[in-house]
Amino acid sequence: MPLTTPEQALAELYAGNRRFVTGVPRHPNQDADHRAAVADGQHPFAVIVGCSDSRLAAEIIFDRGLGDLFVVRTAGHTAGPEVLGSVEYAVTVLGTPLVVVLGHDSCGAVQAAREAVRTGNSPPGHLGAVVDAVAPSLLRATREGVEDLDAIVDIHIAQTVEALLARSAVLAEEVSAGRCTVVGLSYRLSAGEVRTVAQAPAGTSAAPVPAPAAPADPALAG
């Protein structure tokens, strides 16, 4: 069944992650017939703006297959113009109803940025651009008195959700019109679980709202 609403899409991601965590993945849409079926077009149900970390392979941790996820990955899920354009393409051209910012605990990009800020030494080459992109999240954490690395990662995920909406009028309009939701998820490397950190629900024009401290699987909520 096509996943056409943000609620359906998010519930399916959580369901797939639960299968992955419990060791009963279905590996859907990975067979030869489906490969042939999607060769002429794609209709992904979620955009994943994720960290490039090699342990954060979206199709695996959400137990999905070909044509399901439109994945954009950068170190620390930093969102430059190319990322924004990719998200806008998926949402407006492909009609994808859900955008997910996917971060994870022990994020190396956040650690590197924190060290650079602490020492005042920016890394060489283009790594400095990653540090610069993460720095606003570190400043926000400092203002809020947050020092724990993984708590800072959560702030950075929420900050990225806000940045997507602030920098992309196209995405903000899709959310306001009720056609798309933007959600920030944090992945635990050892446990394999995701949890919601922030969300901008479809039909709203306000800033993203923090998620509960211990979000439940949407399929189990209510």
N, C-alpha and C positions, 0 to 999 in steps of 0.2 A: 504494500500500500504506500503510495507517495506520501512523503512527510512535507506538508505544505504550510504548517503553522510553526511559529517559534516554540510553542509549548511541546508540540509533537517531536520536534527536532531535538530539543534539550532532553526530553525524556528518553529518546532513543540513544543519545550519547551516554546518559547515565546507565541505561540498561546494558549497553555494550561494555562499558567500563566494569560493571558488576560481573559480567560473564568473564572478563579478562582477569579480574581479581580472584574470583573463585575457581579459576582453572577450567572453565567449561565454555571456551570460545566456540562460536559457530563458523567463523571465517566466511561471512556472507559475501556474495557478489565477487568472488575470486575465481570462479570457474571459467572455462573457455567460452561457454555460451553467453555468459554475462559480458565477458570481454568483447565479444563480437557485437552484442546488443548496444553497448555504449560507444562503439567506435565512431558513430556518426553524430554524437552529441552528448552533452553532459548536463545533469540536473542535480548538482550536489545539494544536500539539505543543510549543510553547515560549512561556514568558513572558519578555519582554525588559524589564528594568528599566534603562532607558537614560538617558543625558544628553539634555537638550533641544536640544543643539547642532544647528543646521539641516543640518549635514553628516553627521549620524548617523542617517539614515533606515533603520530596520531592514529593512523589506521590500525595499529596494533593495540594501543591502550583503550581504544573505543570499539574494538572488534568490528571493523567495517572493511569495505572492499572498494573495488574500482568504481569511480564515479560518485562516491558517497560524500567525500570531504574535499573541499577546496583549501589546500594547505599552503600557507605563507609562513616561512620560518626565518628568523634573524636572531642573532645573539641577544639574549635578554628581551625577546619580542619587541625590539625597538621599531617604531613605526615612522619611517621616512616616506617621501612622496611615492616611491614605487610600491610600498606596502599599501598605502592609502588607495592608490589607483587599482591595485589588485582586489582589494576589498570592495571598492565601488563597482568594479566589473562583475564580481560574483553576485552582489546584491541587486544591481540594476539590470544587468544583461541576462544573467542566469537565473535570477529570481530566488536566490538563496535566502531563507527566512531567519537564519541565525548566524551571528558572528560571535566567535569565542576567542577571548584572549587566554592563552594557555601558558602559564608559568609553572615553576616547580621549586621545591625546597632545595637548599644548598646551591642556589643559582650562581654559577661562576661569573657571569657578567655583573651581577649585583655585588659580589665579593670584590671583583676587580675595581669596580667603580668606587666602592667604599674605601678601598686601600688607596686609590688615587686621590680621593678627596682628603683622606687622613694625612697623607704624606705631601700632598701638593704636587705630586709628580704624575703627569698624564702619560699613559703608555704611548710608544712610538707608532707611527703609521696611522692607518685608519681605525685602529683600536680606540684611539682617542674619541672618535665619533660615537662609539658605543658608550664610552664613559660619559660623554656629554649628554647623551640621550637618557641615561639612567640617573644622572645627578639630580634632576628635580624631585625624583622619588626619595632620594636620600635626604634632601633638604626638608621635604615634607615629613619624613620620619623623625628628623631632628626636632622639628617644631612640635611634633606630637609626643616627644619623649620616648620614641621606640628605638631600642638598641638591638634586640634579637634579630639575627639575620633572616630567619624565615618569616618573621613578622614584617620585616622591611620588604621581603619579596611580595607578600600580600599587598602591601601598600603600592608597590611598583605595578602589580597586576591591575589594581584599581586605577592607578594613575594612567596606565595605558588605555584602559577602557574609556576614561574621560578624554584622553588625548585624541582617540579615534573620532569621538563625537565632536570635539571642539575644532578639529582640523579638517573634518570632512563634512561640509554642508550637505552633500549628497546623502551620506549615511545618516546624519541627524534627521533629515527629512523623511527617510525611509522608516526610521524608528518612530518619529512623530506621527506619521501616517498610519502606523499600526502594521506595517508590512515586515518589520524586522525587529529583533531583540539583540542586544549586545550583552554578553555575559563574560565575567572574568572567572576562570577556574584555576585552582592550584592543584598540582599533581605531587603526590608523595612518592619519591623514587623507590623506597624500600617496600612500601605497602602496595603501590600501584593504584591507589585510589585518587579520585578527583573530588574536590569540594568547591562550592561556589563562594567566591570572595566578594564580587560586586556585580550589579546588573542594572541595565537600562531597559526596562520592559517596553515592548511594543505599545505604541499609543501614548507615550510620554515624551515631553520635551524638557523635563528637568534633568539635573545631573544624576549620574548613577547612584543608586542607594546601596549601602553596605548590606551584605548578606548576613543571616544569623551566624553566631559564633560556630555552631556545629551543624551545618546544613545537612539535611537528609536527602537520600535518593528521592527525586520527584515521584518515582513510581510508588514509593512507600509513604509519601506525605498525605496529609489530609485526614 
